[in-house]
Amino acid sequence: MTALSFATRALVYAGLAAEGICVLSFVITGKAKHLPLVFSFLAYLFISDATLLFLVPQSQSWPALVITTYIGYFLEIAAIWELASIAALNSRWGATAKRLRVGSLWLAFLVPGTLLLAHTNGYENFGLEEGHFLRVDVYASIFRVLAFITILCFRRRGDRAHYALAIRATLVFAAYAICSLMMHVFNQLDRWLSFPVDAFEISECVCGYVWIVLLSVLTWQIFRQPALRPLRQFEPASKPPN
């Protein structure tokens, strides 16, 4: 077994363990009810990865991977919506307006670059189905980055435990979104720089191990966060004067 094959196999089991521990931390601490869509997305990742690893035959692994990934996109959108709602409804709009102006400058530079990346005929050396799947994932990576940049524009300092946990989860997902997009950018450069044959697998391994580290950080934050008091769903940070 080569070093890359060993690293890939270790990544599969380590990633499954990290997802399971993170999901379990939500359950043990009772914080799943405060971020139910985020918890559902992470639980789905764990269940789908475990199914692919232990129950799906090798001959059916590719179509099963495509189906579970596409379903995961919809659950991920729901989780992003939950985090965006919490951030927006707990923000102070005076400070947020300034951040939105700064964020709009980021988007002015980011959007043309991401659109160029999305329309670049990358992954042309892969098979038809594999290339299409990877190009869809490019769009998903772009959406993640743009979504989390927007969410973080609404971020503020706050001592509410449920809000702090939501923001920490947002930062974890945002860091992975950037890593995933950078992986695609790196792979697109292969057209001009002619990387080694194993460059694609190495980039996926690096991104996968980053995901494991980020899940470990999120798990630590969940256990570290004090018990959350029952809350009114998305209660505003401040009430307007009578």
LUMDRENPA-547723 format. One line per 2 residues: number of its first residue (from 1); their letters; for each residue x, y, z of N, C-alpha, C, O. Coordinates in Angstrom, 2 decimals, padded with zeros to 5 digits. Example, Ala and Ser with C-alpha at 12.3 -4.5 7.8 and 13.67 -1.06 7.14 Angstrom:
BEGIN
1	AS	013.19 -005.69 007.80 012.30 -004.50 007.80 013.20 -003.30 007.80 014.24 -003.32 008.46; 012.85 -002.25 007.08 013.67 -001.06 007.14 012.90 000.03 007.87 013.41 001.14 008.04
This chain:
BEGIN
1	MT	000.85 -001.20 000.00 000.00 000.00 000.00 000.89 001.25 000.00 001.79 001.38 000.83; 000.64 002.17 -000.93 001.41 003.39 -001.00 001.03 004.33 000.13 000.00 004.16 000.78
3	AL	001.89 005.35 000.34 001.62 006.32 001.40 000.33 007.08 001.13 -000.42 007.38 002.06; 000.06 007.40 -000.15 -001.16 008.13 -000.49 -002.40 007.27 -000.24 -003.40 007.75 000.27
5	SF	-002.32 005.99 -000.60 -003.45 005.10 -000.37 -003.73 004.95 001.13 -004.88 004.94 001.55; -002.67 004.85 001.92 -002.82 004.74 003.37 -003.45 006.01 003.93 -004.33 005.95 004.78
7	AT	-002.97 007.18 003.45 -003.51 008.46 003.93 -004.98 008.61 003.57 -005.78 009.10 004.37; -005.35 008.17 002.37 -006.74 008.26 001.94 -007.63 007.36 002.78 -008.72 007.77 003.19
9	RA	-007.17 006.14 003.04 -007.95 005.21 003.85 -008.09 005.70 005.29 -009.16 005.61 005.89; -006.99 006.23 005.83 -007.05 006.80 007.18 -007.99 007.99 007.23 -008.69 008.20 008.22
11	LV	-008.00 008.78 006.16 -008.88 009.94 006.08 -010.34 009.53 006.17 -011.12 010.18 006.86; -010.72 008.46 005.48 -012.11 008.00 005.47 -012.57 007.67 006.88 -013.64 008.11 007.31
13	YA	-011.77 006.88 007.59 -012.16 006.47 008.94 -012.07 007.62 009.94 -012.93 007.76 010.82; -011.05 008.45 009.81 -010.91 009.59 010.71 -012.04 010.60 010.50 -012.57 011.16 011.46
15	GL	-012.41 010.82 009.23 -013.51 011.74 008.95 -014.83 011.23 009.50 -015.61 012.01 010.05; -015.08 009.93 009.37 -016.31 009.35 009.90 -016.33 009.47 011.43 -017.37 009.78 012.01
17	AA	-015.20 009.22 012.07 -015.13 009.34 013.53 -015.36 010.78 013.97 -016.07 011.03 014.95; -014.75 011.74 013.26 -014.91 013.15 013.63 -016.36 013.60 013.49 -016.87 014.32 014.34
19	EG	-017.02 013.17 012.40 -018.43 013.51 012.22 -019.29 012.89 013.31 -020.18 013.54 013.85; -019.02 011.62 013.64 -019.80 010.95 014.68 -019.64 011.60 016.04 -020.62 011.78 016.76
21	IC	-018.41 011.96 016.39 -018.16 012.60 017.69 -018.83 013.97 017.75 -019.37 014.35 018.78; -018.78 014.71 016.64 -019.41 016.04 016.60 -020.93 015.92 016.77 -021.53 016.68 017.52
23	VL	-021.54 014.97 016.06 -022.98 014.75 016.19 -023.31 014.34 017.62 -024.29 014.82 018.20; -022.51 013.45 018.19 -022.74 012.99 019.55 -022.62 014.13 020.56 -023.34 014.15 021.56
25	SF	-021.71 015.07 020.30 -021.55 016.20 021.21 -022.81 017.06 021.25 -023.19 017.57 022.30; -023.45 017.23 020.08 -024.71 017.96 020.05 -025.76 017.26 020.90 -026.52 017.91 021.62
27	VI	-025.81 015.94 020.82 -026.82 015.18 021.55 -026.54 015.21 023.05 -027.45 015.45 023.83; -025.29 014.96 023.45 -024.94 014.89 024.86 -025.19 016.22 025.57 -025.71 016.24 026.69
29	TG	-024.83 017.32 024.92 -024.98 018.64 025.54 -026.38 019.21 025.39 -026.69 020.25 025.98; -027.24 018.56 024.60 -028.59 019.06 024.40 -028.68 020.27 023.51 -029.69 020.97 023.52
31	KA	-027.64 020.54 022.74 -027.61 021.74 021.91 -028.14 021.51 020.50 -028.20 022.44 019.70; -028.53 020.26 020.21 -029.09 019.99 018.89 -030.39 020.76 018.67 -030.69 021.15 017.55
33	KH	-031.16 020.99 019.74 -032.44 021.68 019.58 -032.25 023.17 019.32 -033.19 023.84 018.88; -031.07 023.69 019.59 -030.82 025.11 019.34 -030.34 025.36 017.92 -030.53 026.45 017.38
35	LP	-029.72 024.37 017.30 -029.31 024.45 015.89 -029.79 023.17 015.19 -028.97 022.36 014.76; -031.09 022.99 015.08 -031.60 021.71 014.57 -031.22 021.41 013.13 -030.98 020.25 012.79
37	LV	-031.16 022.42 012.27 -030.83 022.17 010.87 -029.33 021.90 010.70 -028.94 021.07 009.88; -028.51 022.60 011.47 -027.07 022.31 011.44 -026.82 020.89 011.95 -026.04 020.14 011.36
39	FS	-027.49 020.53 013.04 -027.36 019.18 013.58 -027.84 018.14 012.57 -027.19 017.10 012.40; -028.94 018.40 011.90 -029.47 017.45 010.91 -028.50 017.27 009.75 -028.33 016.15 009.26
41	FL	-027.87 018.35 009.31 -026.90 018.26 008.23 -025.69 017.42 008.63 -025.25 016.56 007.87; -025.16 017.67 009.83 -024.01 016.90 010.29 -024.37 015.43 010.52 -023.58 014.53 010.22
43	AY	-025.57 015.19 011.05 -026.02 013.81 011.25 -026.17 013.10 009.92 -025.84 011.92 009.80; -026.67 013.81 008.92 -026.81 013.21 007.59 -025.44 012.86 007.01 -025.27 011.80 006.41
45	LF	-024.46 013.76 007.18 -023.12 013.47 006.69 -022.58 012.19 007.31 -022.00 011.35 006.62; -022.76 012.05 008.62 -022.26 010.85 009.31 -022.97 009.59 008.81 -022.33 008.59 008.53
47	IS	-024.30 009.65 008.70 -025.06 008.47 008.28 -024.74 008.09 006.84 -024.54 006.92 006.54; -024.69 009.09 005.95 -024.42 008.79 004.55 -022.99 008.27 004.35 -022.78 007.34 003.57
49	DA	-022.02 008.84 005.05 -020.64 008.36 004.93 -020.50 006.94 005.49 -019.80 006.11 004.90; -021.16 006.67 006.61 -021.12 005.32 007.17 -021.78 004.32 006.24 -021.30 003.19 006.10
51	TL	-022.88 004.72 005.60 -023.56 003.84 004.65 -022.67 003.52 003.45 -022.57 002.37 003.03; -022.02 004.57 002.91 -021.13 004.36 001.78 -019.95 003.46 002.14 -019.49 002.67 001.32
53	LF	-019.47 003.59 003.36 -018.28 002.86 003.77 -018.57 001.39 004.09 -017.79 000.50 003.74; -019.70 001.15 004.75 -019.93 -000.19 005.29 -021.04 -000.98 004.59 -021.04 -002.21 004.65
55	LV	-021.98 -000.31 003.92 -023.14 -001.01 003.39 -023.22 -001.05 001.88 -023.79 -001.99 001.32; -022.66 -000.06 001.19 -022.79 000.01 -000.27 -021.69 -000.82 -000.92 -020.52 -000.63 -000.60
57	PQ	-022.04 -001.72 -001.82 -021.00 -002.51 -002.53 -020.10 -001.60 -003.35 -020.50 -000.52 -003.77; -018.88 -002.04 -003.57 -017.91 -001.25 -004.30 -018.39 -000.88 -005.69 -018.11 000.21 -006.19
59	SQ	-019.13 -001.80 -006.33 -019.62 -001.55 -007.70 -020.67 -000.45 -007.75 -020.88 000.15 -008.80; -021.33 -000.18 -006.62 -022.39 000.83 -006.58 -021.94 002.09 -005.84 -022.76 002.97 -005.57
61	SW	-020.67 002.19 -005.52 -020.21 003.29 -004.69 -020.32 004.64 -005.40 -020.65 005.65 -004.77; -020.02 004.66 -006.72 -020.07 005.95 -007.42 -021.48 006.53 -007.53 -021.67 007.68 -007.14
63	PA	-022.48 005.79 -008.03 -023.83 006.39 -008.06 -024.35 006.73 -006.67 -025.06 007.72 -006.50; -024.01 005.92 -005.67 -024.45 006.22 -004.30 -023.80 007.50 -003.79 -024.44 008.29 -003.11
65	LV	-022.52 007.70 -004.13 -021.83 008.92 -003.73 -022.48 010.14 -004.36 -022.67 011.15 -003.68; -022.82 010.07 -005.64 -023.44 011.20 -006.33 -024.79 011.53 -005.70 -025.09 012.70 -005.44
67	IT	-025.61 010.52 -005.44 -026.95 010.74 -004.88 -026.86 011.34 -003.49 -027.54 012.32 -003.19; -026.03 010.75 -002.63 -025.93 011.26 -001.26 -025.34 012.68 -001.23 -025.72 013.48 -000.38
69	TY	-024.42 012.98 -002.13 -023.84 014.32 -002.18 -024.89 015.35 -002.58 -024.96 016.42 -001.98; -025.70 015.04 -003.59 -026.72 015.98 -004.04 -027.78 016.21 -002.96 -028.24 017.33 -002.77
71	IG	-028.16 015.14 -002.26 -029.11 015.31 -001.15 -028.48 016.19 -000.07 -029.14 017.04 000.52; -027.19 015.96 000.18 -026.49 016.76 001.19 -026.47 018.24 000.87 -026.48 019.07 001.78
73	YF	-026.43 018.59 -000.43 -026.45 020.00 -000.80 -027.71 020.69 -000.28 -027.64 021.81 000.22; -028.87 020.02 -000.39 -030.12 020.63 000.06 -030.13 020.80 001.58 -030.59 021.83 002.08
75	LE	-029.64 019.80 002.31 -029.56 019.93 003.76 -028.56 021.01 004.17 -028.75 021.70 005.17; -027.50 021.15 003.39 -026.51 022.19 003.67 -027.12 023.57 003.47 -026.85 024.48 004.26
77	IA	-027.93 023.73 002.43 -028.60 025.02 002.21 -029.51 025.35 003.39 -029.56 026.50 003.83; -030.23 024.34 003.90 -031.09 024.56 005.06 -030.28 024.99 006.28 -030.70 025.88 007.02
79	AI	-029.12 024.36 006.49 -028.26 024.73 007.62 -027.73 026.15 007.46 -027.68 026.91 008.42; -027.34 026.52 006.24 -026.87 027.88 005.98 -027.99 028.89 006.24 -027.74 029.96 006.80
81	WE	-029.20 028.55 005.85 -030.35 029.43 006.09 -030.57 029.64 007.59 -030.85 030.75 008.02; -030.42 028.58 008.36 -030.60 028.70 009.82 -029.54 029.63 010.41 -029.87 030.51 011.21
83	LA	-028.29 029.45 010.02 -027.22 030.30 010.54 -027.40 031.74 010.10 -027.16 032.67 010.87; -027.83 031.94 008.85 -028.06 033.29 008.35 -029.19 033.97 009.10 -029.10 035.17 009.39
85	SI	-030.25 033.24 009.42 -031.39 033.81 010.15 -030.97 034.25 011.54 -031.35 035.33 011.99; -030.20 033.40 012.22 -029.75 033.74 013.57 -028.86 034.98 013.53 -029.01 035.88 014.36
87	AA	-027.93 035.03 012.58 -027.01 036.16 012.50 -027.75 037.45 012.16 -027.48 038.50 012.75; -028.68 037.37 011.21 -029.40 038.58 010.78 -030.32 039.12 011.87 -030.37 040.33 012.10
89	LN	-031.05 038.23 012.55 -032.04 038.67 013.54 -031.41 039.01 014.88 -032.10 039.50 015.77; -030.13 038.75 015.04 -029.43 039.15 016.26 -028.43 040.26 016.02 -027.63 040.58 016.90
91	SR	-028.46 040.86 014.84 -027.47 041.88 014.51 -027.96 043.26 014.91 -029.15 043.50 015.08; -027.01 044.15 015.07 -027.31 045.57 015.26 -027.07 046.26 013.93 -025.94 046.29 013.43
93	WG	-028.10 046.82 013.38 -028.06 047.23 011.98 -027.13 048.40 011.72 -026.66 048.56 010.59; -026.85 049.22 012.72 -025.91 050.32 012.50 -024.52 049.82 012.16 -023.90 050.28 011.20
95	AT	-024.03 048.87 012.96 -022.70 048.31 012.70 -022.71 047.42 011.47 -021.72 047.32 010.75; -023.86 046.77 011.23 -023.95 045.85 010.09 -023.85 046.59 008.77 -023.26 046.07 007.82
97	AK	-024.40 047.79 008.70 -024.37 048.56 007.45 -022.94 048.81 007.00 -022.63 048.70 005.82; -022.06 049.14 007.97 -020.65 049.37 007.62 -020.01 048.09 007.12 -019.26 048.11 006.15
99	RL	-020.31 046.97 007.77 -019.73 045.70 007.35 -020.25 045.29 005.98 -019.51 044.70 005.19; -021.49 045.60 005.69 -022.02 045.28 004.37 -021.31 046.06 003.28 -021.09 045.54 002.18
101	RV	-020.94 047.30 003.56 -020.21 048.09 002.58 -018.83 047.48 002.33 -018.36 047.40 001.20; -018.17 047.06 003.43 -016.86 046.40 003.27 -017.03 045.07 002.54 -016.24 044.73 001.66
103	GS	-018.08 044.32 002.91 -018.33 043.04 002.26 -018.62 043.19 000.78 -018.26 042.33 -000.02; -019.29 044.29 000.41 -019.60 044.49 -001.00 -018.33 044.69 -001.83 -018.28 044.32 -003.00
105	LW	-017.29 045.28 -001.21 -016.01 045.41 -001.92 -015.37 044.04 -002.13 -014.80 043.77 -003.19; -015.46 043.17 -001.11 -014.98 041.80 -001.27 -015.70 041.11 -002.41 -015.08 040.45 -003.25
107	LA	-017.02 041.26 -002.43 -017.81 040.58 -003.46 -017.49 041.13 -004.85 -017.52 040.38 -005.83; -017.17 042.42 -004.94 -016.85 043.01 -006.23 -015.63 042.35 -006.85 -015.54 042.23 -008.08
109	FL	-014.69 041.92 -006.01 -013.50 041.22 -006.53 -013.74 039.71 -006.61 -013.19 039.04 -007.48; -014.54 039.20 -005.70 -014.70 037.75 -005.61 -015.62 037.19 -006.69 -015.33 036.15 -007.27
111	VP	-016.72 037.88 -006.95 -017.72 037.35 -007.89 -017.14 037.14 -009.29 -017.32 036.06 -009.85; -016.45 038.13 -009.90 -015.89 037.87 -011.24 -014.92 036.70 -011.25 -014.90 035.91 -012.19
113	GT	-014.10 036.58 -010.20 -013.15 035.48 -010.16 -013.83 034.13 -010.03 -013.43 033.17 -010.68; -014.86 034.05 -009.20 -015.56 032.78 -009.03 -016.37 032.41 -010.27 -016.46 031.23 -010.62
115	LL	-016.94 033.40 -010.92 -017.66 033.11 -012.15 -016.71 032.60 -013.23 -017.05 031.69 -013.99; -015.52 033.20 -013.29 -014.52 032.72 -014.24 -014.12 031.29 -013.92 -013.96 030.46 -014.82
117	LA	-013.97 030.99 -012.63 -013.63 029.63 -012.22 -014.74 028.66 -012.59 -014.47 027.55 -013.07; -015.99 029.07 -012.38 -017.12 028.18 -012.65 -017.26 027.89 -014.13 -017.70 026.80 -014.51
119	HT	-016.91 028.84 -014.98 -017.09 028.64 -016.42 -015.81 028.16 -017.11 -015.79 027.98 -018.32; -014.76 027.97 -016.32 -013.55 027.39 -016.90 -013.79 025.91 -017.17 -014.36 025.21 -016.34
121	NG	-013.36 025.46 -018.31 -013.60 024.06 -018.68 -012.59 023.16 -017.97 -011.75 022.51 -018.60; -012.69 023.14 -016.64 -011.78 022.32 -015.85 -012.26 020.89 -015.76 -013.37 020.56 -016.18
123	YE	-011.40 020.04 -015.22 -011.70 018.62 -015.06 -012.03 017.94 -016.38 -012.77 016.95 -016.41; -011.49 018.47 -017.47 -011.79 017.88 -018.77 -011.06 016.55 -018.97 -011.41 015.78 -019.86
125	NF	-010.05 016.29 -018.14 -009.33 015.02 -018.25 -010.04 013.88 -017.54 -009.64 012.72 -017.66; -011.10 014.20 -016.80 -011.87 013.17 -016.11 -012.95 012.64 -017.06 -013.18 013.20 -018.13
127	GL	-013.60 011.56 -016.63 -014.70 011.03 -017.41 -015.87 012.01 -017.43 -015.87 013.00 -016.70; -016.86 011.74 -018.25 -017.99 012.65 -018.41 -018.74 012.82 -017.09 -019.01 013.95 -016.68
129	EE	-019.08 011.72 -016.43 -019.84 011.81 -015.19 -019.00 012.43 -014.07 -019.49 013.27 -013.32; -017.75 012.02 -013.97 -016.89 012.57 -012.93 -016.66 014.06 -013.12 -016.69 014.83 -012.16
131	GH	-016.42 014.46 -014.38 -016.20 015.87 -014.66 -017.42 016.72 -014.34 -017.30 017.80 -013.78; -018.62 016.21 -014.70 -019.85 016.95 -014.40 -020.04 017.07 -012.89 -020.41 018.14 -012.40
133	FL	-019.80 015.98 -012.17 -019.95 015.99 -010.72 -019.01 017.01 -010.08 -019.42 017.75 -009.18; -017.77 017.06 -010.53 -016.80 017.99 -009.96 -017.14 019.44 -010.30 -016.92 020.34 -009.49
135	RV	-017.67 019.67 -011.51 -018.06 021.04 -011.87 -019.25 021.50 -011.03 -019.32 022.67 -010.66; -020.18 020.60 -010.72 -021.27 020.95 -009.82 -020.73 021.31 -008.44 -021.22 022.24 -007.80
137	DV	-019.72 020.57 -008.00 -019.14 020.85 -006.69 -018.41 022.19 -006.69 -018.31 022.84 -005.65; -017.89 022.62 -007.84 -017.30 023.95 -007.95 -018.36 025.01 -007.65 -018.13 025.93 -006.86
139	YA	-019.54 024.87 -008.27 -020.63 025.81 -008.02 -021.03 025.79 -006.55 -021.28 026.84 -005.95; -021.09 024.59 -005.95 -021.45 024.48 -004.53 -020.42 025.18 -003.66 -020.78 025.84 -002.69
141	SI	-019.13 025.05 -004.00 -018.08 025.70 -003.23 -018.18 027.22 -003.34 -017.99 027.93 -002.36; -018.47 027.71 -004.53 -018.64 029.15 -004.72 -019.82 029.66 -003.90 -019.73 030.70 -003.25
143	FR	-020.93 028.92 -003.93 -022.11 029.32 -003.16 -021.78 029.38 -001.67 -022.20 030.31 -000.99; -021.04 028.38 -001.17 -020.70 028.37 000.26 -019.92 029.63 000.64 -020.23 030.29 001.63
145	VL	-018.89 029.94 -000.14 -018.05 031.09 000.19 -018.86 032.37 000.18 -018.78 033.17 001.12; -019.65 032.58 -000.86 -020.46 033.80 -000.95 -021.47 033.87 000.19 -021.69 034.94 000.76
147	AF	-022.09 032.73 000.52 -023.09 032.71 001.59 -022.47 033.04 002.94 -023.03 033.83 003.70; -021.33 032.45 003.23 -020.75 032.66 004.55 -020.11 034.04 004.68 -020.08 034.60 005.77
149	IT	-019.60 034.60 003.57 -019.13 035.98 003.62 -020.29 036.91 003.97 -020.14 037.83 004.77; -021.45 036.65 003.37 -022.63 037.47 003.67 -023.06 037.31 005.11 -023.37 038.30 005.78
151	IL	-023.09 036.07 005.61 -023.49 035.83 007.00 -022.55 036.54 007.96 -023.00 037.16 008.92; -021.25 036.46 007.71 -020.29 037.06 008.62 -020.34 038.58 008.59 -019.83 039.23 009.51
153	CF	-020.94 039.16 007.56 -021.15 040.61 007.55 -022.11 041.03 008.66 -022.04 042.15 009.15; -022.99 040.11 009.07 -023.96 040.41 010.12 -023.42 040.06 011.51 -024.08 040.32 012.52
155	RR	-022.23 039.47 011.56 -021.72 039.01 012.85 -021.42 040.19 013.77 -020.95 041.24 013.34; -021.71 039.99 015.04 -021.40 040.97 016.07 -020.92 040.22 017.31 -021.08 039.01 017.42
157	RG	-020.34 040.95 018.23 -019.97 040.36 019.51 -021.22 040.25 020.36 -022.01 041.19 020.46; -021.39 039.09 020.97 -022.56 038.89 021.82 -022.28 037.84 022.86 -021.46 036.95 022.66
159	DR	-022.98 037.95 024.00 -022.76 037.01 025.09 -023.85 035.96 025.16 -023.84 035.12 026.07; -024.78 035.97 024.25 -025.81 034.95 024.25 -025.22 033.64 023.78 -024.58 033.56 022.73
161	AH	-025.44 032.62 024.58 -024.75 031.35 024.32 -025.18 030.75 022.98 -024.35 030.24 022.23; -026.49 030.79 022.67 -026.94 030.17 021.42 -026.43 030.93 020.21 -026.15 030.34 019.17
163	YA	-026.32 032.26 020.35 -025.80 033.07 019.24 -024.31 032.81 019.06 -023.83 032.68 017.93; -023.57 032.74 020.16 -022.13 032.49 020.07 -021.85 031.14 019.43 -020.92 031.02 018.63
165	LA	-022.64 030.13 019.77 -022.44 028.81 019.17 -022.74 028.85 017.67 -022.02 028.23 016.89; -023.78 029.57 017.27 -024.11 029.67 015.86 -022.99 030.35 015.07 -022.67 029.92 013.96
167	IR	-022.41 031.40 015.64 -021.33 032.10 014.96 -020.09 031.23 014.87 -019.40 031.24 013.85; -019.79 030.47 015.92 -018.63 029.57 015.86 -018.83 028.49 014.81 -017.89 028.13 014.09
169	AT	-020.05 027.98 014.71 -020.34 027.01 013.66 -020.19 027.64 012.28 -019.69 027.01 011.35; -020.62 028.89 012.15 -020.48 029.60 010.88 -019.01 029.76 010.51 -018.64 029.57 009.35
171	LV	-018.17 030.12 011.48 -016.75 030.29 011.20 -016.11 028.98 010.77 -015.25 028.96 009.88; -016.51 027.87 011.39 -015.98 026.56 011.01 -016.37 026.21 009.58 -015.53 025.79 008.79
173	FA	-017.64 026.38 009.25 -018.10 026.06 007.91 -017.50 027.00 006.87 -017.19 026.59 005.75; -017.32 028.27 007.25 -016.72 029.23 006.33 -015.27 028.86 006.02 -014.84 028.96 004.87
175	AY	-014.53 028.43 007.05 -013.14 028.03 006.83 -013.07 026.84 005.88 -012.20 026.79 005.01; -013.98 025.88 006.05 -013.97 024.73 005.14 -014.39 025.15 003.72 -013.86 024.63 002.74
177	AI	-015.35 026.08 003.62 -015.78 026.55 002.30 -014.62 027.17 001.53 -014.45 026.91 000.34; -013.81 027.97 002.22 -012.64 028.57 001.57 -011.64 027.50 001.17 -011.08 027.55 000.08
179	CS	-011.42 026.52 002.05 -010.49 025.44 001.74 -010.96 024.65 000.52 -010.16 024.31 -000.35; -012.26 024.35 000.46 -012.81 023.59 -000.67 -012.66 024.36 -001.97 -012.32 023.79 -003.01
181	LM	-012.93 025.67 -001.92 -012.79 026.48 -003.13 -011.34 026.56 -003.58 -011.06 026.48 -004.77; -010.43 026.71 -002.62 -009.01 026.75 -002.97 -008.54 025.42 -003.57 -007.67 025.40 -004.44
183	MH	-009.13 024.32 -003.11 -008.81 023.02 -003.70 -009.18 023.00 -005.18 -008.41 022.51 -006.01; -010.35 023.52 -005.50 -010.77 023.55 -006.91 -009.89 024.50 -007.72 -009.56 024.21 -008.87
185	VF	-009.52 025.63 -007.13 -008.63 026.55 -007.83 -007.30 025.86 -008.13 -006.77 025.97 -009.23; -006.76 025.16 -007.14 -005.50 024.43 -007.32 -005.63 023.40 -008.44 -004.74 023.27 -009.28
187	NQ	-006.74 022.67 -008.45 -006.91 021.64 -009.48 -007.08 022.24 -010.87 -006.68 021.63 -011.86; -007.68 023.43 -010.95 -007.84 024.07 -012.25 -006.50 024.51 -012.84 -006.33 024.57 -014.05
189	LD	-005.55 024.82 -011.95 -004.24 025.25 -012.43 -003.46 024.13 -013.12 -002.47 024.38 -013.80; -003.93 022.91 -012.95 -003.25 021.78 -013.57 -003.21 021.89 -015.09 -002.32 021.34 -015.74
191	RW	-004.19 022.60 -015.66 -004.24 022.76 -017.12 -003.01 023.50 -017.64 -002.59 023.27 -018.78; -002.45 024.37 -016.83 -001.30 025.18 -017.28 000.02 024.75 -016.64 001.08 024.92 -017.24
193	LS	-000.04 024.19 -015.43 001.20 023.88 -014.71 001.57 022.40 -014.75 002.68 022.03 -014.35; 000.67 021.56 -015.22 000.93 020.12 -015.36 001.46 019.51 -014.07 002.63 019.14 -013.96
195	FP	000.57 019.41 -013.09 000.91 018.84 -011.81 001.16 017.34 -011.92 000.78 016.73 -012.93; 001.78 016.72 -010.92 001.94 015.27 -010.92 000.60 014.55 -010.96 -000.44 015.15 -010.70
197	VD	000.63 013.27 -011.27 -000.60 012.49 -011.44 -001.43 012.47 -010.16 -002.66 012.50 -010.21; -000.76 012.41 -009.02 -001.48 012.27 -007.74 -001.88 013.61 -007.13 -002.34 013.64 -005.99
199	AF	-001.74 014.71 -007.86 -002.01 016.03 -007.29 -003.46 016.18 -006.87 -003.76 016.77 -005.83; -004.38 015.64 -007.69 -005.80 015.76 -007.35 -006.12 015.03 -006.06 -006.79 015.58 -005.19
201	EI	-005.64 013.78 -005.92 -005.90 013.01 -004.71 -005.27 013.67 -003.49 -005.85 013.65 -002.40; -004.08 014.24 -003.66 -003.41 014.91 -002.54 -004.22 016.13 -002.08 -004.38 016.35 -000.89
203	SE	-004.71 016.91 -003.05 -005.50 018.09 -002.69 -006.78 017.70 -001.97 -007.19 018.39 -001.03; -007.41 016.61 -002.39 -008.61 016.14 -001.70 -008.29 015.68 -000.29 -009.06 015.93 000.64
205	CV	-007.16 015.00 -000.12 -006.75 014.55 001.22 -006.50 015.74 002.14 -006.93 015.74 003.29; -005.81 016.75 001.63 -005.53 017.93 002.44 -006.83 018.59 002.88 -006.99 018.94 004.05
207	CG	-007.76 018.74 001.94 -009.04 019.36 002.26 -009.82 018.50 003.26 -010.48 019.03 004.15; -009.75 017.18 003.09 -010.43 016.29 004.01 -009.89 016.37 005.42 -010.65 016.37 006.38
209	YV	-008.57 016.44 005.56 -007.98 016.55 006.89 -008.26 017.91 007.52 -008.39 018.01 008.74; -008.37 018.95 006.71 -008.79 020.25 007.24 -010.19 020.16 007.81 -010.48 020.73 008.86
211	WI	-011.08 019.43 007.12 -012.44 019.24 007.59 -012.46 018.52 008.94 -013.25 018.87 009.81; -011.59 017.54 009.11 -011.51 016.81 010.37 -011.07 017.74 011.50 -011.64 017.72 012.59
213	VL	-010.05 018.56 011.23 -009.58 019.51 012.24 -010.68 020.50 012.61 -010.87 020.80 013.79; -011.40 020.99 011.61 -012.47 021.96 011.88 -013.61 021.32 012.67 -014.18 021.96 013.55
215	LS	-013.95 020.08 012.35 -014.98 019.39 013.13 -014.53 019.20 014.57 -015.34 019.30 015.49; -013.24 018.92 014.76 -012.72 018.77 016.12 -012.82 020.09 016.88 -013.15 020.11 018.07
217	VL	-012.55 021.20 016.20 -012.68 022.52 016.82 -014.14 022.78 017.20 -014.42 023.27 018.30; -015.06 022.45 016.30 -016.48 022.67 016.59 -016.93 021.80 017.76 -017.68 022.26 018.62
219	TW	-016.48 020.55 017.80 -016.83 019.67 018.92 -016.33 020.24 020.24 -017.05 020.24 021.24; -015.09 020.72 020.24 -014.53 021.33 021.45 -015.34 022.55 021.87 -015.58 022.74 023.06
221	QI	-015.76 023.36 020.93 -016.56 024.54 021.24 -017.92 024.15 021.82 -018.43 024.81 022.71; -018.50 023.07 021.30 -019.80 022.62 021.81 -019.69 022.19 023.26 -020.53 022.55 024.08
223	FR	-018.67 021.42 023.59 -018.49 020.99 024.98 -018.07 022.15 025.87 -018.43 022.19 027.05; -017.31 023.08 025.32 -016.82 024.21 026.10 -017.92 025.22 026.39 -017.91 025.88 027.43
225	QP	-018.88 025.34 025.47 -019.95 026.32 025.62 -020.83 025.96 026.81 -021.19 024.80 026.97; -021.18 026.93 027.65 -022.06 026.62 028.79 -023.43 026.18 028.31 -023.82 026.41 027.17
227	AL	-024.16 025.55 029.21 -025.50 025.06 028.87 -026.36 026.22 028.40 -026.34 027.30 028.99; -027.13 025.98 027.34 -027.95 027.02 026.76 -029.31 027.06 027.45 -029.94 026.03 027.66
229	RP	-029.73 028.27 027.79 -031.05 028.43 028.37 -032.10 028.31 027.28 -031.83 028.61 026.12; -033.33 027.87 027.65 -034.40 027.87 026.66 -034.58 029.27 026.10 -034.55 030.25 026.84
231	LR	-034.78 029.37 024.78 -034.84 030.69 024.15 -036.06 030.79 023.28 -036.61 029.80 022.80; -036.46 032.02 023.08 -037.49 032.30 022.09 -036.84 032.27 020.73 -035.79 032.88 020.52
233	QF	-037.45 031.57 019.80 -036.82 031.33 018.50 -036.40 032.62 017.84 -037.23 033.47 017.52; -035.06 032.77 017.63 -034.48 033.92 016.94 -034.94 035.24 017.55 -035.37 036.15 016.84
235	EP	-034.86 035.33 018.89 -035.25 036.57 019.58 -034.28 037.67 019.19 -033.07 037.44 019.24; -034.76 038.88 018.80 -033.86 039.96 018.41 -032.94 040.35 019.55 -033.26 040.18 020.72
237	AS	-031.77 040.89 019.18 -030.78 041.26 020.18 -031.26 042.43 021.02 -030.95 042.50 022.21; -032.01 043.34 020.44 -032.51 044.49 021.18 -033.91 044.81 020.72 -034.27 044.60 019.56
239	KP	-034.70 045.32 021.63 -036.07 045.65 021.31 -036.18 047.14 021.06 -035.52 047.92 021.75; -036.98 047.55 020.09 -037.15 048.99 019.82 -037.83 049.67 021.00 -038.66 049.04 021.66
241	PN	-037.51 050.91 021.29 -038.14 051.62 022.39 -039.62 051.82 022.13 -040.05 051.96 020.98; -040.42 051.83 023.21 -041.87 052.02 023.07 -042.18 053.46 022.68 -043.34 053.82 022.51
